[in-house]
Amino acid sequence: QVLWETQGTDLEKGFKIISTGSFDDFSISYKVMFMAKDFMSTYQASNDFKTRLYYAAQRRGLSLSPYPTNHIYHAHLSEPKLEHSHEEIAQSFQSLPYFTSLSLEVIDRLALDSIMEYYGKGEQIIQEGEFVRGLYIIQHGHAQLTIKDLNGNEQEVAQIANGDFFGESVFMSDKPSTLSISALDDLKVIRIEADTAANLLVDNRRFAKQIDESLDERRAAIQRIRGIEEVNNLTDNSYPSSHSILGQFKGK
């Protein structure tokens, strides 16, 4: 899984093979082989791969050490709980304007189902067309939101920073993300579990309204890129229309 998350590096421009090298006493060794057109390309690709590997391992709660260690990893843990306390996460939530409608009790429960994650510059957090793993809130750094235009070219929708969120397609049942999101620099985010975020929407109409209103600029950007008719069609293909989030309350 960690090696899979290194996809999208400059190595993708050339031929790449990842294979198992050996099973050692304290580790499993992997071999990564690739081709590049010149020395500088090889150096850059190798550096990029190692950076992505570091952040991917950190998100999975793994350590990278050339020396024997006595860490015990439990394969059946669904998510690694890193050193950040839920109190720290709860305090971050309380500082966000779109969480002002939530009680301290709700925020505290929300923090228990959230974790901190880190991404390196250039890493892709969400790819257009995939299902998101939760609602992401930026704590530090910047991210770029992009979407493919009608010709299939990647176009920027927005750049977001501290306090902004992404992964809003988590609120749209069984719908993948229309946007791709990448880190513009080292990025620290809080990820709220998908089911928890969806339930929060259902249980808090005012919160839903605040989130819905926060998406207006993104909708306008998509209108410019794909055209008004195409944006209207996206109502049924994962990106929220002007009423889609609030529309989750229909029949409830």
Secondary structure, 3 states (H helix, E strand, C coil): CCCHHHCCCHHHHCCEEEEEEEECCCCEEEEEEECCCCHHHHHHHHHHHHHHHHHHHHHCCCCCCCCCCCCCCCCCCCCCCCCCCHHHHHHHHHCCHHHCCCCHHHHHHHHHCEEEEEECCCCEEECCCCCCCEEEEEEECCEEEEEECCCCCEEEEEEECCCCEECHHHHCCCCCCCCEEEECCCEEEEEEEHHHHHHHHHHCHHHHHHHHHHCHHHHHHHHHHHCHHHHHHHHHCCCCCCCCCHHHHCCC
